[in-house]
């Protein structure tokens, strides 16, 4: 596999020069602009924090992007993964999420060794549509507290909803207003601007500006450490037999989702760029990435179709697009940390609500119900 990888890299960078580098650089910066608000939102949505999402996007871009089975894949935290991670976090805490992420990486390496990459192509499209829609519902439900500025308790989504009977449901109108503003802005953002300036980034900037000026009583992201090595990270001491037994099933769920998302993303991106994804090598890249990332405090990552399509449409030539997007995010962490700490959580909830809506394959759903 290493020899094949070396040959593919040689082919990928044959004739590489200043012109292609500039294209990779511009595509990388464009993807970074798309990835920044999503990384913050997915970090918070997964039960960790914004810094964890940012660290995940940076390391995934560097490690998984560099080792990927194709030149175009962009990996990081995703909305589908968030829906699973939030429930794991509620049951097992952040260390449980990190441990499950590590175990999922091991499982992905095993899947690559047994050449499971081709199996994804046999999953019926209707099954994937239903699975994705279910994940979208869970993603939206997981953002109710941040959207309304409320507090709930419980390990499952249903328990959290039922807890409002005891804790009360008193929405923070400022939080609701910010969430709705972000949703409306993202929905109304002109298509011709989206490739140059992502709607999610525009929504976050407007919400940040409003909160900065009016000092609204809403929960914010909080401090973003200027380091890749977060305080809340996986330690070897957490990898006990008892923890491994408890988190094996969640790890299988994460690994399965990562496999499905990454390989479907690779198939879609491959058609856009007229390039074939090496499925088993992609699983190796995802496995290695998800083994390493938890030790820095990042959450599980997978290939993201939205960011991958932006990279291709923006003229990305090689896997340097992924690496340069990670460098852009790293620079933003050091340069914009104090600014990002003032972003309202309700603004990120708005971004995730729109993400959940877009995850649904509405054409496929309408087709199934009209049959």
JOMO-V985527 format. One record per helix or strand of 2 or more residues. SS is the DSSP state (helix for helix, strand for strand). FROM is the first residue (numbers start at 0). TO is the last residue. If there is no record, write none. Layout:
BEGIN
SS & FROM & TO
SS & FROM & TO
END
This chain:
BEGIN
helix & 1 & 11
helix & 17 & 44
helix & 49 & 66
strand & 74 & 75
helix & 78 & 112
helix & 115 & 121
helix & 124 & 140
helix & 143 & 147
helix & 156 & 161
helix & 163 & 166
helix & 172 & 187
helix & 190 & 193
helix & 198 & 213
helix & 235 & 237
helix & 240 & 272
helix & 278 & 295
strand & 301 & 302
helix & 304 & 312
helix & 319 & 339
helix & 344 & 358
helix & 361 & 369
END
